[in-house]
Amino acid sequence: MLPAHADVVVVGGGSCGSVVAARLSDDPDRSVLLVEAGPGYRSVLDMAAEIRDAATVPVGPHSSWTTTFPARLTPEIVTTVSRGRVLGGSGAVNGAYFVRARPGDLARWPASWSYDEVLADFRAVETDADFPGDLHGSDGPVPVARVPWERLHPVSAAFHETAVSAGFGTVDDLNAPGPDGVGRVPLNIRDGVRVGPALAYLLPVLHRTNLAVATGTDVLRVVVENGRAVGVEVADGAGIHRVTADRVVVCAGAVRSPQLLMLSGIGPADELQRLGIAVLHDLPGVGRDFTDHPEVAIGYRYRRDLPTGSPLIETVLHTDTLELRPYTVPFGTAIPGSGVADPVLGVVLTRPRSRGRVVLDPADPRSAPTLDYRYLGHPQDRADLREGVRLAADLLAAMPDIVDASGLTTHLGTSLHLSGTCRMGADDGSVVDERCRVHGIDGLSIVDTSVFPAVPSRGPHATAVMLAHRIATRAWFR
Ligand SMILES: Cc1cc2nc3c(=O)[nH]c(=O)nc-3n(C[C@H](O)[C@H](O)[C@H](O)COP(=O)(O)OP(=O)(O)OC[C@H]3O[C@@H](n4cnc5c(N)ncnc54)[C@H](O)[C@@H]3O)c2cc1C
């Protein structure tokens, strides 16, 4: 049963929304309503096995846990991409790679988000099983561990050895600042279970009387009156309702957050007019100039059968501009229904220059928007990726048990790290200030990867959890 009012309504119970709702409800005097479009669960036993199992990434074509969006990676490559639509969001279905943004990434954020400023928050969200000390947390909700050297999957072990033989240094701790090289991936996995933010933060506090969680419920728009967010309009099986709130925190993810703002009349005035939406506040940056990691998957063949059931990525190699990811199993094994039979080595462009945009459909602005990535639009991106494919081919040729590395197939995709659709900053294209408050609208915040000024040079998940923790535990909502 939905309350008629909550002090704070959190829109979206994904990676960030789970953390925000849990931390804001730490104050028993604050009522919090978390609204999630996808299905929910009340305990780890209640979760579907494929959400629990860290070796499965349940985002294939028949998944019950995702929304699919049309995507144009380049003018020629049209595809679809998935995001989580379940309590825990994309963090409930992801690869469980939990690597922090680098100091250089955070240097592109407002000064209050420098590496030195946020280190305490990175530490607070985790319990690192391998590295105690000043850089790591020992009592945070998210368990972080690397696969022990002696238990690495044969592909991961061979990739590490080959990279070291090729002259790359071993990095012991990929969550410490320092030089690039090859190392074991910090994973948010405990006993084979993917411990995303819903499991780590939200389930332990579901008993609170000041926290209500409505799953299977869509937020249709933020209600804005006289320049202030005063609540949300939602749809569930029983109809359409209005819930009033003192503050609305949008955590609907990097696609739905900008869409929801636009549906609420906040966004680029020219585009809202084209869509037939009344303009309440002209914010040109909404949905524009996003970044994500282009990833070329290089398919190859193995000479022998390899074990399954390992985490999808156990080791990676970083250079200035690239991340090479030796996936331990074919996507067809890890992602039910995806049908990709060969194993792949992923080549990720970590600091892409091309910028994309979220495009709403004028015929039905509520439907899934198109993601226009404009990948490889910048010549340096093309050059860097080509260099990455060459490096990957050389490493594969030197790895034992690879069959015919000369017949490699390549396929351009995306790492699904969409960021910056509602950028944080003070410039004309920014949407929120450094405390994640939407410019020009009182009582409205966005807290998810939409607000990243740019995609970090590593996967975004650890940084997203840090962001949500930092915002929700500061005095910035009080
Ligand atoms: C398949 C996949 C694998 C990935 N693997 C990794 C990885 O291994 N490591 C890494 O660092 N990153 C990874 N990522 C990226 C990372 O998981 C995401 O960047 C991160 O989880 C995003 O968190 P978020 O809170 O911004 O959004 P989400 O976690 O996507 O949460 C948004 C939530 O809002 C809900 N919602 C949306 N609209 C509404 C609405 N109108 N009303 C109510 N609810 C709504 C959605 O259902 C969803 O639950 C992966 C992403 C995907 C999709």
The ligand as a Gaussian input file, in Angstrom:
#p B3LYP/6-31G(d) Opt

LIG

0 1
 C       24.539000      -6.288000     -17.951000
 C       25.362000      -5.266000     -17.246000
 C       26.600000      -5.620000     -16.731000
 C       27.374000      -4.664000     -16.086000
 N       28.532000      -5.044000     -15.477000
 C       29.219000      -4.152000     -14.726000
 C       30.322000      -4.571000     -13.942000
 O       30.627000      -5.754000     -13.837000
 N       31.016000      -3.618000     -13.269000
 C       30.680000      -2.293000     -13.326000
 O       31.387000      -1.468000     -12.744000
 N       29.573000      -1.892000     -13.996000
 C       28.824000      -2.796000     -14.660000
 N       27.682000      -2.409000     -15.283000
 C       27.201000      -1.038000     -15.076000
 C       26.640000      -0.848000     -13.660000
 O       25.997000      -2.013000     -13.197000
 C       25.662000       0.317000     -13.711000
 O       26.358000       1.458000     -14.177000
 C       25.037000       0.655000     -12.357000
 O       24.458000      -0.489000     -11.779000
 C       24.015000       1.746000     -12.571000
 O       23.414000       2.066000     -11.352000
 P       22.229000       3.129000     -11.319000
 O       21.774000       3.221000      -9.920000
 O       22.705000       4.352000     -12.023000
 O       21.086000       2.527000     -12.248000
 P       20.346000       1.109000     -12.177000
 O       21.081000       0.184000     -11.274000
 O       20.130000       0.684000     -13.566000
 O       18.975000       1.429000     -11.453000
 C       17.895000       2.101000     -12.023000
 C       16.631000       1.510000     -11.430000
 O       15.551000       2.416000     -11.622000
 C       14.402000       1.672000     -11.977000
 N       13.526000       2.595000     -12.719000
 C       13.794000       3.170000     -13.917000
 N       12.787000       3.990000     -14.261000
 C       11.875000       3.930000     -13.265000
 C       10.620000       4.555000     -13.054000
 N       10.114000       5.433000     -13.935000
 N        9.928000       4.252000     -11.934000
 C       10.435000       3.385000     -11.017000
 N       11.618000       2.764000     -11.180000
 C       12.342000       3.040000     -12.282000
 C       14.942000       0.534000     -12.823000
 O       14.025000      -0.533000     -12.903000
 C       16.223000       0.186000     -12.078000
 O       16.015000      -0.772000     -11.079000
 C       26.895000      -3.328000     -15.956000
 C       25.642000      -2.972000     -16.469000
 C       24.865000      -3.933000     -17.101000
 C       23.500000      -3.549000     -17.606000

